[in-house]
Amino acid sequence: MKKIIVLLTIALFTIAHPVYAEEKVSVATATLSAVDAEATKTADVRVMKLQKYLESVGSTMAGDAEHFVSEADRLGLDWKLVAAIAGNESYFGKLIPYNSYNAWGWAVWTGTNYGANFENWKDGITTVSEGLKENYVDDGLTTVEQIGERYAADPQWSQKVNHFLADIDAYETDEVELFDLVL
């Protein structure tokens, strides 16, 4: 009985105080939005959602879900963006040059076939997040479509990234497991 009351209390708190704030807009014209700073002070369901999503697609990046979210928060990016780009570029790190940890096709313009090499997923997440902020968002490129025009030669790039953004956003996790995490 005590656990049920605790779960109901947590459920009501979660409903009354959303974990993240994001304006719902059409995917085709979505502006990448930063997270409400107040939302990061509570248990972050975004991390669990991203981790479970990455696990569901068999990605070895799942253990770094918290780093994806914290880097996005630090830089004012959409928490799903860097993961969605990895989904498009390498199916979440499954199709990458050997031992490169480059799930984003980052720095392929350098003339190499494989682009940059990172020490691990965290290094890649940080580098790509900072690069997106400095070289795209700070230049006024705030939609996936605008970023895609500079980021990739593929004219379908933004459609594919938007697909993964929506897929991550819509991913349903087991609510009981989320509540158990908070306990």
N, C-alpha and C positions, 0 to 999 in steps of 0.2 A: 504494500500500500504506500509506504514511504517513497519508493522509487517512482511510482505512478504520479504522486503529487509533485515530486521533483521534476519529472519529465514534463508534466503539464505546465508547471511554473516556467520552465525553460522555454517551452513552446510558446507560451504567451509573451514572454520577454522577447523572444526572437521575432515574433510577428509584430510586436509593438515597436521594436527597435531593429530595423533591417540591418543586416551585416554589411551591406554595401549599397551605395546609391549610384544609380546609373539611369540616365534618361532612356526610355524605350523609344527607338526610332526605327524606321525601315532599314533593313540590312543594306540595301543598295546605296543608301545615302548616309550611312551611319558615320557620325563624327566620333572619333575616339575620345572617350571621356575619362577623366581622372576619378579616383575614388574619394569619397568624403573622408576627411582625416579622422573624424569621430568614429567612423565605422571600424577603423583598424584597431581601436582600443578594446573591442569585444572579441569573443572567440570568432575566428575567421572561417566561415563556411566556404569561402572562395578557395582556400587552400585544399580543404577536403574534397571539394567538387572537382578541382583540377587534378588532384592526385588520383581520385577514383576514375576520372575520364581517361587519363593517361594510362592507368593500369588496364582499363577496359580495351584499349587499343594495343596493349602489349609494349608500351614504351618504357625504356630504361630511364627516361627522364622523370618518371612519376615521383621518385624520391626527392626531387628538387622543386616540387610544386610550391612550397613555401618561398623558395628563392625567386621563382617567377613572379609571385604576388608582391613580395617585398621590394623587388627592383622596380616593378611597375608603380607601386605606391611612392617610392623614393623619387622617381622621375616624372610622375604625373601621367603615366600611360595607362591605357586600358589593360587590366590585369590578364586578359586573354590574348592580347595581340602577339606577343613574342612566341607563345605556344602555338597559336594559329598559323603563324608564318612557318614554324617548324613543321607543322602538319602538312602544309602545302609543299614545302621544299624537300622534305625527306621522310614524310609520314612519321613524324615525331621521333626522328633520330634513327630510324631503322635503315635508311638508305643513304649512308654517308661514306665519304672516303675513310679508309681504314684508320682507326685511332685518332681521327681529327676532332671529334666532338663538335663538328660544324653541321648542325641540323638546319641551318638557315641559308646556306649557299652564300655565306658572308664573305666578301672580298674576292669573289671569283674574278672580278674586273682586274685583279692584280696580274693577270696573264697566266696564272696557274689553272689547271683543270679543276682544282678542288677548293681554291680560296684559302681562307685562314684556317689555322689549326689552333685549337684551344686545349688547355690542360685537362679540363673536365667540363661537365655540363654547366656548373655554376659559372665558370670563367666565360663560357660562351653566352650564357643568359645575360650576364653583366655587360659584356662587350656589345652584344647586339642591342640590348635595351638602351645603353648609353649612346650608341651610334644612331639608333632611331630617333632618340630625343634630340641630339645635337645636329644631325644631318638632314632630318626630315621635319619633325614637329617644330623645332625652333626656326625652321625656314618657312613655316606657315602651312606645311603639308599635314593636315589634321584628319583627313579621311583615308580609308584604306585605298580608295581609288587614286587619290593624289599621291600617296606613298608608292603605290604600285607602278605609276608612270615612271618614277625614278629608280625604283628598286629592281625591277625585273623587265626583261624583254618580252616575256609572255603576256599577250594582251588579255588573257583570262586570269592572270595572277590575282587581281583584286576579287574576282568572283570566287575563286578557290579559297582565298584567305577568309573572305566573308562567310563562306560555307563552314569553315572550321570555327570561326568566332561564334556563329549561331549554334553549331553542334555542341560546343563546350558550354555555352550559356544554357542550352536546353537540357543538358545532361541531368538526369535525375539520380540522386544518391539515396541510399537507405536512410530515412530520417532518424530511425532509432539509433543507428550507428553514429550519426552526427551528434545526437543528444548524449550518447554514452561518452563521446570524445570530450564534450564540455564538462561532464561530471568529473 
